[in-house]
Amino acid sequence: MLLSRFIFLLVFLSPGLPVSAQAQETAPVGIAIFNMAWAGTIDDFKRHVEVCGAPEVNWCDSRIKIPRGTQHAAPEEEIRAKRCREATIEAAGGFEAMMMTAPCNAYGKRKHPGRAETAENYDAKLSGLRATIENLIQNENIKVIAFQEVKSREVIEQVLGEFAGQFNVCIAPHDAFQTVAFAWDKSISSISSAENSCVPNLDLAITEQLRDEPARHRVRPGLALRLVINGVPVTFLNIHLKSGCANLKTGSGFTGHKLTDPDPACEVLNRQVPILEDWVENVARESPRFVLFGDFNRRIDEEERALVAKSDVRTDGTDSAEPNTKDEWGRVKSSYLWQEIADGFPAMHQVPLTSTERGCNGLKGLDHIVISDAIKQSQTRELSSRKIAVVKKRPQPIVTSDHCPNVTVLEL
């Protein structure tokens, strides 16, 4: 551990100048989050159609549907989902192959998916993604992009379009279709090697099942991008946490949950909390200037506004700044994500969403940008972020994305 920190300091600190002096020189850098909604290559899509269009699968949904407000599915629903899952595994050629294929409901719920899910319609999605990203780079001056729900480096290079040669790309290895990735302008960092800039956090990719099962699904890993901007190290942490436990308060048809509620999705997200917190704290010790951003799948802005007392953050009343005790499954007493990870060390600040372009009607409140106190102190302008509409045709049977890019400009 000490050796890795020594190497980090050698690589990321400029010689002959203290960090405090280096940090005085800043320049605006545009950054963005973009969940691209099961983005793969056209060959990945054709494989999805091959599996889902198999007669024994017939576009079935292998996820167990649990009615809102309940904790468990009906027995007949569990049987249906099991049969669908078994058929999909067989059509794909095994569990591992199935996990690397987009599921049958990935690109929309339709009565006749086989008619809508054509290569031509998927190509329209890819074109929309490429036009959206080119707009971010050309018109919004974005230099660092954190991607979620991507399959490979290849698809990222494709959607970078005319700017592909201008950007470095790295991606977190994962045993499922969805993972996280970065693209960043080669001109902004003094680190020349893209390979040495990215460090995945595979610990975040926990299994959703608590007990031993033959086939186990893992959620997404994290990815750290370490750059030197204006002579000072900056670390970007890209996350895509477990979905299904987004709201603290009940609203818009979604039941509100604390992370300690007996809800299957909340239990998985709860188990990611101590891993995320440890990761952030370790990074903060080596790189006080850091950005934590991505798809939190949690309304941390809602949690922040709740003004939770410190004694209520954990169900046992212990201080959130103290070590977090796990049970045998890795669950903790933390009821809130934001209050647990922003416990004072490191001090962190949410970048508020101040405007949303017309046409951003997709998922809301899940994508967030959080900055360290060291970065906040160097800002001369008020913190703000914006949702930028995705480019799409009308009609477009397969949507460009159900997320809009969230962008901000930071002085780094």
ZADOPA-560451 format. One record per residue: x, y, z of N, C-alpha, C in turn. Coordinates in pm, whole numbers, padded with zeros to 5 digits, always signed. Atoms other than C-alpha are relative to their C-alpha. Last residue first. Layout:
<rs>
XYZXYZXYZ
...
</rs>
This chain:
<rs>
-00090+00104-00051-00899+02269-01236+00146+00039-00023
-00134-00057+00008-01170+02530-01274+00096-00095+00069
-00072-00017-00125-01482+02325-01330+00135+00064-00027
-00134-00053+00025-01737+02342-01612+00065+00026+00136
-00038-00114-00081-02049+02125-01588+00139+00046-00043
-00130-00064+00022-02236+01872-01794+00023+00114+00097
-00007-00105-00102-02514+01616-01743+00140+00061-00007
-00130-00032-00059-02580+01412-02057-00013+00113+00103
-00064-00112+00070-02946+01317-02101+00135+00025+00064
-00068-00101-00081-03058+00971-01992+00047+00113-00091
+00100-00048-00095-03313+00742-02162+00061+00094+00105
-00026+00036-00140-03073+00713-02453-00115+00048+00084
-00144-00028-00012-03076+00734-02833+00047-00035+00140
-00038-00134-00043-03419+00569-02830+00152+00014+00006
-00096+00027-00107-03489+00258-03036+00059+00134+00041
+00049+00112-00082-03810+00317-03236+00093-00040+00114
-00120+00080-00019-03693+00662-03355-00037-00116+00092
-00005+00082-00122-03975+00871-03501+00131-00077+00007
+00142+00027-00027-03861+01142-03519-00062-00071-00120
+00089-00018+00113-03484+01151-03507-00144-00022+00045
+00085+00112+00040-03273+01196-03199-00082+00038-00122
+00043-00017+00139-02991+01409-03057-00081-00123-00041
-00062+00090+00097-02973+01395-02679-00055+00029-00139
+00087+00095+00069-03071+01700-02478+00078-00089-00095
-00002-00028+00142-02809+01861-02253-00083-00107-00072
+00035+00118+00078-02875+01861-01878-00010+00042-00147
+00112-00009+00095-02691+02142-01706-00023-00135-00065
-00008+00099+00107-02461+02182-01406-00126+00007-00085
+00124+00030+00070-02389+02462-01163+00026-00110-00102
+00011+00134+00054-02130+02576-00910-00136-00020-00066
+00095+00083-00073-02102+02951-00868-00011-00137-00068
+00139-00017+00043-01790+03098-01023-00088-00094+00081
+00032-00143-00011-01441+03155-00881-00142+00030-00044
+00097-00052+00095-01385+02785-00808-00027+00149+00023
-00069-00064+00112-01060+02689-00634-00096+00059-00103
-00068-00121-00046-01226+02617-00298+00070+00075-00113
+00098-00106-00022-01468+02375-00463+00069+00132+00039
+00041-00054+00130-01180+02168-00597-00099+00115+00019
-00117-00064+00060-01022+02124-00254-00035+00059-00136
-00008-00137-00052-01366+02057-00104+00118+00075-00062
-00065-00011-00130-01405+01754-00326+00007+00147+00043
-00140-00042+00002-01656+01750-00609+00055+00007+00142
-00042-00036-00135-01982+01564-00668+00148+00036-00005
-00141-00040+00000-02156+01538-01005+00032+00050+00140
-00047-00109-00086-02486+01350-01016+00149+00024-00019
-00137-00036+00039-02693+01131-01246+00045+00122+00080
-00090+00113-00024-03000+00971-01086+00145+00034-00026
-00043+00009-00139-03237+01264-01040+00096-00111+00032
-00043-00122-00068-03423+01223-01366+00048-00031+00141
-00020+00020-00143-03475+00941-01615+00061+00124+00064
-00035+00134-00048-03591+01058-01955+00014-00004+00151
+00116+00055-00069-03779+01370-02061+00028-00138+00058
-00055+00094-00098-03481+01579-02164-00114-00054+00085
-00018+00130+00061-03645+01732-02472+00062-00102+00092
+00126+00057+00047-03611+02092-02368+00027-00132-00072
+00046-00035+00134-03277+02152-02204-00132-00067-00033
+00023+00121+00078-03245+02120-01829-00055+00040-00136
+00084-00014+00119-03106+02392-01605-00006-00132-00076
+00064-00132+00008-02954+02441-01260-00085+00020-00124
+00054-00007+00135-02850+02090-01155-00082+00128-00010
+00145+00000+00024-02649+02144-00839-00035+00004-00148
+00016-00106+00098-02285+02035-00808-00148+00003-00039
+00074+00032+00122-02286+01829-00491-00004+00123-00090
+00107-00093+00034-02012+01910-00241-00068-00046-00129
+00042+00005+00139-01763+01689-00058-00122+00089-00022
+00111-00093+00022-01559+01704+00261-00033+00002-00149
-00036-00137+00041-01343+01394+00280-00125+00087-00011
-00126+00040+00062-01376+01324+00549-00029-00105-00106
-00100-00097-00045-01673+01526+00668+00140-00035-00045
+00002-00010-00146-01938+01254+00654+00102+00099+00056
-00041-00139-00020-02013+01288+00284-00002+00031+00148
-00128-00022+00069-02017+00910+00219+00052+00142+00018
-00104+00094-00040-02275+00832+00487+00133+00030-00068
-00048-00033-00134-02489+01143+00454+00110-00095+00046
-00073-00125-00002-02515+01090+00078+00058+00030+00138
-00125+00005+00077-02605+00721+00084+00080+00128+00017
-00009-00105+00102-02865+00720+00361+00135-00009-00069
+00132-00018+00062-02985+00440+00590+00004+00096-00117
+00019-00130+00064-02636+00319+00683-00134+00007-00072
+00112-00067-00067-02643+00023+00924-00035+00134-00064
-00036-00093-00107-02424-00188+00696-00125+00067+00056
+00095-00108-00023-02468-00494+00475+00042+00084+00120
-00055-00128+00045-02163-00697+00373-00095+00116+00016
+00027-00016+00141-02337-01036+00388+00055+00131-00056
-00065+00107+00076-02187-01142+00723-00021+00011-00150
+00043+00131-00044-02276-00804+00874+00062-00106-00090
+00077+00079+00096-02069-00496+00812-00048-00128+00065
+00000+00143-00029-01954-00237+01067-00091-00073-00098
+00132+00055+00029-01881+00109+00926+00003-00151+00018
+00001+00119+00086-01579+00276+01082-00139-00060-00010
-00067+00114-00061-01660+00616+01238-00003-00120-00095
-00144-00017+00022-01743+00928+01036+00081-00116+00060
-00032+00044+00136-02106+00816+01012+00147+00018-00034
-00041-00111+00085-02128+00848+01390+00040-00053-00137
-00143-00031+00000-02312+00559+01552+00031+00110-00099
-00032-00129-00058-02690+00578+01605+00148+00035+00002
-00051+00023-00135-02752+00204+01548+00047+00129+00068
+00108+00048-00088-02981+00274+01253+00048-00027+00142
-00009+00145-00018-02716+00484+01085-00107-00044+00100
-00057+00052+00125-02771+00835+00946+00009-00152+00005
+00100+00078+00074-03009+00916+01234+00056-00060-00130
+00035+00119-00077-02751+01034+01489-00099-00090-00072
-00113+00095+00004-02604+01272+01234-00034-00130+00071
-00089-00015-00116-02943+01441+01194+00108-00107-00004
+00002+00110-00095-03086+01419+00841+00098+00026+00114
-00062-00052-00123-03132+01749+00660-00006-00103+00113
+00073+00055-00114-03375+01599+00404+00057+00045+00134
+00104-00094-00042-03234+01833+00137-00077-00049+00123
-00065-00119-00057-02918+01621+00117-00104+00099+00052
-00053+00034-00133-03120+01302+00072+00062+00122+00066
+00116+00013-00088-03316+01456-00214+00044-00033+00142
+00044-00137-00022-02994+01563-00382-00121+00003+00093
-00080-00055-00110-02866+01210-00325-00031+00147+00024
+00024-00143-00007-03157+01084-00534+00079+00058+00118
+00050-00042-00130-03009+00738-00595-00015+00152-00001
+00127+00071-00017-02921+00548-00911-00061+00028+00138
+00008+00047-00139-02575+00701-00859-00121-00091+00021
+00138+00037-00026-02519+00728-01235-00006-00062+00140
+00053+00113+00073-02188+00908-01273-00147-00021+00033
+00117-00025+00083-01970+01141-01073-00042-00125-00076
+00077+00123-00004-01708+01165-00801-00128+00023-00079
+00140-00014+00043-01459+01440-00880-00063-00138+00003
+00066+00112+00067-01123+01463-00705-00145+00035-00032
+00086-00052+00108-00868+01719-00589-00060-00119-00074
+00106-00081-00060-00737+01584-00256-00094+00063-00104
+00037-00099+00101-00546+01315-00451-00115+00085+00055
-00107-00013+00099-00358+01073-00225-00025+00113-00099
-00129-00010-00069-00568+01088+00092+00115+00026-00098
-00014-00134-00058-00881+01166-00108+00133+00019+00072
-00039-00092+00105-00839+00849-00316+00027+00138+00058
-00135+00034+00041-00842+00632-00004+00052+00094-00109
-00092-00043-00105-01148+00812+00131+00145-00030-00036
-00010-00146+00001-01336+00777-00196+00100+00048+00104
-00068-00039+00125-01263+00405-00223+00022+00151-00002
-00142+00031-00016-01356+00341+00142+00081+00046-00121
-00055-00092-00099-01689+00520+00095+00149-00023+00019
-00013-00132+00061-01769+00334-00226+00067+00097+00097
-00104+00015+00102-01701-00003-00064+00026+00135-00066
-00132-00003-00063-01896+00095+00248+00115-00013-00099
-00032-00124-00071-02200+00195+00035+00138-00003+00066
-00100-00076+00075-02204-00097-00210+00049+00123+00077
-00128+00071-00006-02374-00329+00040+00108+00069-00080
-00055-00014-00134-02655-00076+00086+00137-00066+00010
-00061-00132-00004-02711-00071-00290+00064+00025+00136
-00120+00005+00084-02769-00447-00280+00072+00135+00002
-00100+00081-00070-03005-00422+00017+00129-00009-00081
-00064-00085-00101-03189-00135-00149+00107-00078+00077
-00093-00092+00066-03257-00350-00456+00074+00086+00102
-00113+00068+00064-03402-00637-00250+00101+00094-00065
+00030+00001+00142-03614-00413-00021+00120-00061-00073
-00008+00139+00050-03606-00470+00354-00047-00010-00145
+00132+00063+00016-03537-00101+00427+00016-00141-00056
+00013+00110-00096-03183-00018+00542-00138-00064-00005
-00085+00110+00044-03104+00191+00234-00005-00118+00096
-00133-00015-00057-03401+00414+00308+00081-00122-00043
-00071+00100-00081-03687+00382+00066+00125+00060+00063
-00122-00049-00063-03952+00591-00107+00061-00106+00091
+00000+00007-00145-04202+00410-00327+00133+00048+00055
-00112+00076-00054-04212+00525-00689-00003+00007+00153
+00022+00143+00014-04542+00627-00852+00111-00086+00056
+00004+00037+00141-04436+00985-00909-00011-00151-00020
+00051-00099+00095-04351+01023-00539+00007-00052-00141
+00092+00057+00096-04246+00840-00225-00056+00110-00090
+00140-00032-00022-03948+01003-00056-00087-00063-00110
+00015-00003-00146-03597+00861-00037-00147+00023+00034
+00067-00109-00070-03610+00764-00402+00005-00017+00152
-00039-00137+00034-03365+00567-00612-00054+00105+00095
+00018-00057-00134-03369+00212-00479+00031+00149-00007
+00120+00050-00065-03416+00017-00803-00026+00053+00139
+00126-00069+00027-03071+00051-00958-00113-00057+00086
+00116+00087+00015-02734-00059-00819-00128+00081-00017
+00040+00082-00113-02455+00194-00865-00127-00079-00031
+00136+00033+00041-02293+00326-01182-00050-00100+00103
+00077+00107-00062-01972+00501-01085-00134-00021-00070
+00120+00028+00079-01692+00706-01243-00073-00118+00061
+00054+00130-00039-01428+00852-01011-00135-00020-00067
+00143+00009+00033-01219+01135-01156-00047-00142+00031
+00052+00134+00019-00881+01204-00994-00151+00007-00025
+00145+00001-00018-00697+01534-01034-00047-00143-00028
+00082+00119+00023-00321+01566-00995-00148+00024+00028
+00048+00056-00126-00163+01914-01023-00089-00122-00029
-00108+00038-00090+00058+02056-01297-00044-00066+00128
-00070-00119-00049-00216+02244-01478+00101-00035+00108
+00053-00116+00070-00410+01917-01508+00059+00125+00062
-00070-00116-00054-00241+01590-01414-00041+00119-00085
-00064-00092+00094-00484+01307-01473+00080+00104+00076
-00096-00088-00065-00600+01002-01280+00073+00083-00105
-00085-00060+00102-00914+00830-01406+00088+00104+00068
-00068-00125-00035-01078+00598-01153+00088+00044-00115
-00121-00027+00077-01331+00335-01261+00056+00136+00039
-00032-00142+00010-01612+00165-01074+00128+00018-00079
-00119-00046-00073-01753-00184-01128+00010+00152-00004
-00111-00060+00073-02114-00259-01235+00120+00036+00089
+00028-00136+00043-02344-00509-01067+00128+00063-00053
-00072-00107-00069-02260-00878-01059-00043+00136-00055
-00010-00124+00076-02497-01160-01150+00069+00106+00082
+00016-00119-00082-02443-01505-01000+00025+00125-00086
-00019-00114+00090-02494-01841-01168-00030+00128+00077
-00085+00039+00114-02445-02158-00960+00032+00118-00092
+00085+00050+00107-02579-01991-00643+00090-00034-00118
-00066+00067+00112-02409-01921-00312-00103-00055-00098
-00042+00137-00025-02610-01683-00099+00062-00062-00124
-00073+00009-00126-02638-01306-00104+00058-00140+00022
+00048+00107-00085-02729-01271-00469+00085-00007+00126
+00132-00037-00050-02669-00932-00631-00055-00107+00093
+00106+00086+00050-02298-01005-00662-00133+00046+00060
+00042+00107-00091-02070-00711-00596-00107-00086-00066
+00079+00094+00080-01910-00508-00876-00039-00120+00086
+00137-00050+00010-01797-00232-00640-00092-00095-00075
+00071+00032-00123-01490-00441-00552-00145+00048-00004
+00081+00118+00023-01379-00422-00916-00078-00040+00124
+00036+00047-00133-01255-00067-00877-00097-00116-00020
+00137+00045-00029-01080+00001-01206-00017-00036+00147
-00007+00107-00099-00761+00212-01231-00142-00044+00033
+00126+00056-00046-00714+00437-01534+00021-00118+00095
+00088-00102-00057-00426+00673-01610-00123-00058+00066
-00039-00026-00139-00148+00420-01665-00093+00098+00070
+00008+00123-00076-00308+00280-01982+00031+00023+00148
+00139+00024-00039-00373+00626-02124-00012-00123+00090
+00046+00137+00017-00001+00703-02123-00143-00017+00050
+00012+00039+00140+00095+01065-02185-00061-00137-00019
-00026+00144+00002+00030+01210-01844-00024-00049-00142
-00141+00019+00029+00058+01588-01885+00040-00147+00008
-00080+00060-00106-00319+01611-01907+00144-00017-00044
+00020-00063-00132-00555+01840-02099+00090-00055+00108
-00074-00124-00023-00439+01783-02459-00006+00050+00145
-00143+00026-00021-00533+01416-02493+00076+00126+00041
-00080-00069+00100-00901+01500-02450+00148-00016+00033
-00049-00132-00037-01069+01248-02226+00094+00054-00107
-00069-00056+00117-01288+00942-02275+00046+00139+00042
-00036-00141+00013-01384+00733-01974+00050+00028-00142
-00117-00034+00080-01562+00403-01918+00024+00150+00003
-00024-00144+00002-01825+00218-01714+00131+00028-00072
-00110-00042-00084-01966-00132-01763+00015+00151-00013
-00015-00139-00045-02279-00298-01894+00126+00020+00081
+00004-00095+00111-02259-00622-02090+00030+00141+00045
+00135-00021+00051-02149-00843-01801+00005+00109-00107
+00049+00125+00058-01819-00996-01688-00146+00010-00043
+00118+00051-00071-01652-00659-01636-00050-00125-00070
+00036+00138+00036-01330-00482-01728-00117-00049+00083
-00017+00093-00112-01341-00104-01671-00038-00141-00044
+00125+00065-00038-01290+00101-01987+00027-00099+00112
-00026+00118-00082-01028+00347-02108-00133-00052+00052
+00114+00077-00049-01033+00597-02393+00049-00109+00093
-00038+00128-00057-00796+00875-02502-00126-00068+00053
+00028+00045-00136-00945+01148-02717+00065-00133+00032
-00035-00108-00093-00841+01352-03023-00010-00044+00146
-00145-00012-00008-00836+01056-03261+00049+00103+00099
-00059+00122-00056-01200+00977-03187+00151+00009+00015
-00094-00037-00106-01311+01337-03245+00072-00122+00060
-00114-00072+00057-01476+01275-03584+00105+00037+00104
+00009-00052+00136-01705+01017-03428+00127+00066-00048
-00080-00122-00003-01671+00981-03052+00008+00063-00139
+00088-00113-00028-01960+00737-03097+00077+00130+00023
+00095-00025+00109-01738+00484-03274-00083+00125+00027
-00074-00061+00110-01451+00512-03026-00092+00030-00118
-00032-00137-00041-01697+00448-02746+00075+00072-00111
+00120-00081+00019-01839+00145-02930+00025+00145+00042
+00033-00017+00141-01493-00006-02970-00120+00091-00020
-00077-00114+00051-01391+00050-02609-00040+00031-00144
-00140+00017+00039-01663-00192-02510+00065+00132-00039
-00049+00138+00011-02009-00263-02373+00151-00006-00018
-00070+00024+00127-02135+00071-02245+00056-00142+00002
+00076+00091+00089-02394+00139-01978+00062-00010-00138
+00059+00117-00065-02216+00435-01816-00080-00078-00104
+00108+00076+00062-01977+00688-01968-00050-00110+00094
+00018+00125-00073-01768+00954-01794-00122-00072-00057
+00134+00059+00002-01663+01226-02039+00004-00132+00077
+00002+00129-00071-01365+01458-01989-00144-00051+00001
-00132+00063+00009-01282+01750-02223+00007-00137+00066
-00019+00106-00099-01624+01900-02296+00133-00070-00025
-00141+00003-00038-01609+02225-02495+00029-00102+00110
-00003-00017-00146-01991+02258-02500+00142-00006+00055
+00075-00118-00041-02018+02319-02875-00001+00025+00150
-00016-00114+00089-01762+02086-03029-00065+00127+00054
-00142-00036+00018-01716+01828-02757+00014+00130-00077
-00063-00030-00130-02073+01806-02631+00143+00050-00018
+00052-00129-00046-02214+01833-02985+00064+00040+00134
-00069-00101+00080-01988+01549-03102-00047+00141+00038
-00136-00016-00054-02121+01347-02813+00080+00102-00080
+00008-00059-00134-02485+01400-02907+00139+00028+00056
+00032-00143+00017-02419+01339-03278-00006+00071+00135
-00116-00067+00061-02244+01009-03200-00025+00149-00014
-00105-00008-00101-02521+00897-02963+00121+00075-00054
+00040-00099-00099-02787+00983-03217+00103+00017+00109
-00018-00131+00064-02601+00794-03490-00039+00112+00097
-00143-00029+00001-02575+00494-03259+00029+00136-00063
-00041-00027-00138-02950+00505-03196+00148+00038+00005
+00049-00135-00030-03020+00535-03569+00034+00039+00143
-00099-00092+00057-02796+00230-03625-00043+00146+00023
-00109-00012-00097-03025+00045-03387+00108+00094-00051
+00045-00081-00113-03323+00125-03608+00109+00013+00105
+00018-00138+00044-03144+00001-03921-00042+00090+00116
-00132-00061+00008-03022-00313-03746-00009+00146-00042
-00073+00031+00122-03379-00396-03657+00135+00070+00002
-00142+00014-00030-03548-00401-03320+00074-00055-00121
-00064-00129-00028-03887-00262-03417+00151-00012+00014
+00022-00092+00112-04036-00568-03588+00077+00130+00019
-00072+00048+00117-03888-00823-03348-00015+00090-00120
-00138-00049+00003-04004-00613-03055+00078-00045-00122
-00066+00073+00108-04373-00672-03137+00145+00047-00012
+00079+00119+00030-04578-00578-02830+00069-00086-00105
+00091-00010+00114-04306-00340-02719-00078-00130-00017
+00105+00100-00018-04100-00265-02409-00103+00017-00110
+00138-00044-00003-03782-00082-02502-00096-00115+00017
+00025-00111+00092-03421-00136-02599-00146+00038-00012
-00097-00110-00010-03295-00348-02310-00040+00122-00081
+00075-00123-00024-03606-00568-02275+00090+00124+00001
+00103-00018+00102-03449-00874-02439-00084+00125+00021
+00124+00075-00024-03131-00851-02239-00111+00040-00096
+00104-00089-00050-02808-00714-02394-00130-00078+00017
+00098-00035+00103-02559-00998-02435-00105+00090+00060
-00067-00091+00091-02243-01038-02224-00090+00041-00117
-00030-00123-00072-02445-01188-01938+00070+00103-00088
+00121-00079-00017-02591-01444-02177+00028+00133+00067
+00033-00060+00130-02246-01560-02282-00126+00084+00009
-00097-00106+00026-02147-01613-01919-00029+00070-00132
+00026-00117-00084-02468-01805-01847+00094+00115-00031
-00054+00004-00135-02434-02045-02138-00022+00130+00076
-00114+00091-00007-02480-02069-02514+00066-00003+00135
-00126-00076+00006-02699-01763-02569+00122-00090+00001
-00012-00063+00131-03007-01968-02657+00132+00073-00016
-00021+00104+00102-02959-02193-02353+00020+00061-00138
-00133+00057-00021-02914-01899-02116+00031-00105-00107
-00096-00098+00051-03219-01729-02265+00142-00050+00015
+00006+00002+00147-03435-02038-02217+00103+00095-00060
-00059+00126+00046-03325-02076-01856+00003-00007-00153
-00145-00006-00022-03393-01709-01787+00068-00125-00052
-00058-00092+00099-03738-01725-01944+00151+00004+00012
+00007+00067+00130-03828-02032-01740+00062+00086-00110
-00099+00109+00000-03705-01866-01421+00001-00071-00134
-00132-00059+00019-03897-01545-01498+00108-00108-00005
-00010-00055+00135-04223-01737-01544+00140+00052-00029
-00008+00114+00092-04172-01943-01226+00017+00049-00144
-00133+00058-00018-04097-01631-01022+00021-00118-00094
-00093-00091+00066-04406-01465-01165+00143-00052+00012
+00008+00025+00144-04619-01767-01071+00094+00091-00080
-00067+00127+00038-04492-01745-00714-00004-00027-00150
+00092+00112-00010-04593-01376-00685+00070-00128-00045
+00083+00026+00117-04301-01140-00646-00095-00116+00029
-00021+00127+00068-04165-01024-00312-00096-00014-00119
-00138+00044-00011-04109-00699-00128+00029-00125-00082
-00016+00134-00056-04426-00510-00211+00147-00041-00003
+00059+00006-00133-04503-00140-00258+00007-00137+00063
-00039-00110-00088-04442-00151-00629-00075-00009+00131
+00090-00116-00001-04510-00494-00777+00047+00107+00098
+00055-00013-00135-04205-00719-00810-00088+00124+00003
+00073-00125-00020-04130-00826-01167-00065+00000+00138
+00118+00024-00082-03863-01097-01183-00066+00135+00029
+00001-00062-00132-03628-01015-01469-00129-00035+00075
-00050+00092-00102-03603-01267-01752+00004+00061+00140
-00072-00082-00098-03827-01071-01987+00043-00088+00116
+00052-00001-00138-03935-01278-02288+00090+00085+00090
-00003-00135-00058-03838-01177-02643-00058+00006+00142
+00110-00083+00050-03942-01509-02800-00014+00131+00076
-00008-00123-00080-03700-01713-02586-00116+00093-00035
+00019+00035-00141-03770-02067-02711+00006+00121+00093
+00138+00040-00030-03826-01938-03065-00023-00031+00148
+00009+00146+00004-03491-01752-03073-00139-00045+00043
+00093+00044+00103-03555-01381-03132-00009-00151-00014
+00137-00032-00042-03397-01283-02801-00104-00046-00101
+00036+00070-00124-03070-01463-02876-00148+00022+00033
-00010+00144+00021-03029-01357-03239-00048-00079+00122
+00117+00039+00078-03158-01006-03171+00000-00151-00023
+00119-00018-00084-02900-00955-02894-00125-00048-00073
-00005+00115-00092-02625-01094-03123-00120+00003+00095
+00044+00116+00078-02729-00843-03389+00002-00127+00086
+00145-00006+00015-02702-00567-03129-00052-00121-00077
+00058+00032-00131-02349-00667-03033-00152-00002-00009
-00012+00145-00015-02260-00669-03404-00054-00046+00135
+00109+00060+00078-02400-00316-03438+00007-00152+00007
-00019-00013+00144-02167-00212-03158-00120-00062-00072
-00097+00094+00053-02282-00169-02802+00017+00024-00148
-00068-00033+00126-02464+00095-02602+00105-00106-00034
-00033+00126+00066-02700-00042-02337+00065+00023-00137
+00112+00093+00013-02844+00296-02241+00033-00122-00086
+00037+00018+00140-02576+00561-02310-00097-00117-00026
+00045+00138-00001-02541+00696-01956-00060-00028-00138
+00095+00043+00102-02350+01020-02012-00025-00150+00011
+00043+00137-00026-02168+01223-01751-00096-00038-00112
+00136+00047+00027-01982+01535-01863-00018-00143+00047
+00012+00143-00025-01677+01751-01791-00146-00041-00017
+00135+00053+00011-01576+02093-01924-00001-00151+00022
+00002+00129+00068-01242+02221-01795-00144-00050-00001
+00130+00066+00014-01189+02585-01699+00011-00129-00081
+00059-00033+00130-00829+02668-01604-00133-00074-00011
+00113+00082+00043-00651+02675-01270-00048+00046-00137
+00021-00016+00143-00316+02794-01137-00111-00094-00045
+00043-00137+00024-00327+02833-00760-00027+00025-00147
+00146-00008+00007-00319+02455-00720-00051+00140-00026
+00049+00043+00129+00050+02443-00808-00149+00025-00014
-00036-00101+00099+00146+02657-00511-00054-00037-00138
+00075-00123-00027-00047+02442-00265+00031+00108-00102
+00136+00011+00051+00088+02125-00427-00077+00129+00020
+00096+00057-00093+00448+02230-00370-00140+00002-00057
+00103-00100-00029+00669+02290-00674-00102-00061+00093
-00053-00134-00024+01002+02123-00751-00102+00105+00035
-00117-00021-00085+00867+01811-00912+00030+00148+00018
-00106-00061+00077+00511+01788-01047+00119+00030+00090
-00039-00130-00051+00300+01548-00846+00116+00055-00081
+00104-00101+00011+00113+01271-01027+00035+00134+00061
+00056-00019+00133+00380+01017-01112-00086+00125-00009
-00105-00026+00098+00600+01034-00805-00058+00035-00135
-00053-00133-00023+00302+01073-00573+00109+00035-00102
+00101-00099+00039+00125+00772-00722+00055+00141+00014
+00000-00007+00146+00441+00565-00700-00098+00104-00047
-00124-00066+00038+00474+00648-00330+00007+00016-00151
+00019-00143-00023+00106+00564-00275+00125+00078-00041
+00090-00054+00102+00155+00226-00441-00022+00149+00019
-00070-00009+00128+00463+00156-00228-00089+00060-00106
-00089-00116-00007+00279+00241+00094+00074+00019-00132
+00083-00121+00000+00000+00000+00000+00086+00125+00000
</rs>
